[in-house]
């Protein structure tokens, strides 16, 4: 489904990703852990070309999305449409459109990008919002919703584009503790339905339970990866042990 | 003292020439109305050009910035004089553009409008830009991640939010624009200042200028209050909604 080979990204003189290799199979859930500044978010942003990598290959459904005119420079690439219509992303800060209602947030991209008819988009948007448990909030504006509800709208919004892969960038980090569960439950459900997911998270419990693979990153490289039972219970690398010790010790 | 008072506040002169000055002032309002609409449109267009992404479009950004900087720096009076003195001789333009009399308005009217649009387009572009840049980056990223093009994201997500942040500074620009319509008097458009000066030379009395000033104050003072209200409301929104802005 998704294959990364030697992906490098730098911001000025700072090399944030120093050659990342990663394979994600269809329906797999990959949880990415690591200290802040380790490059986890940048990795996700490379995959949907918000931050195109300078070097390396990213193969999505066996198509190299980093090649082509303008690729790797931050410019329009002929692969942008291909990528963005297959890869959905959910952000730490939700980034809902505050000037549109909850339903409009979900229907906007299908209408404007895919050219769906208004009625069809609304029907589907309503179904998606029902699925994330927000059927009663359709005509509300995002600011009236709790953080957890906003984040579930953001998930529905991304799903409305029918992505093959979903990227979650620390989606529970900005939430009050009591709201984390409702978002994780939504993601759990999505995983059980067979969605391919890359999840940058600090929720070790979620990674252990839902993850098929756990990747531990530090300093722009993948330090260790494998099934959650291995990486989380019997880490081999010193850095992983130290990080997990600090996280689990809270 | 009474001489001064008589020179500037002679109510007889004001009364006798009230009609002429008012007609002149309506000319100012008309120049303002036409120039304001066009300048707001040009400003938005320039602001969008300035926000174009990527390395390939850098020349367009560069030219746009040069335009904005240049026309913010040159005095409007000079632009007005150059347009009215130069455009009639641009022989490659058709006659009705060189010496325009559209909608029954004389050519100085259109030269004045053109100069004001060129300059206030540049100023309002900066105001739009402030609004656009005040929209959090995450909005553009979210829109792009949903497959929208840069233009779609601007149109449906960024600009609609950006313009809600700028009514107060934009209104300030419009107030300046209204006052600067008097500059068109220099190319003999019969607007209020020119009419007042004609009265001055006829009656050797400046009260007509005072009357013109009063017209401007009557129109602009309420607008200035509106600006205050808008700023206060914006302030309230920021303080009240701070947690939302962050989240």
Interface residues (C-beta under 8 A of the other chain):
Chain A: X48 X50 X70 X73 X74 X75 X76 X81 X84 X85 X87 X88 X89 X91 X93 X94 X95 X96 X97 X98 X99 X108 X109 X112 X113 X114 X143 X147 X150 X154 X157 X158 X161 X174
Chain B: X53 X54 X55 X56 X136 X138 X139 X141 X142 X143 X144 X145 X146 X147 X148 X150 X152 X156 X157 X160 X161 X164 X241 X244 X246 X247
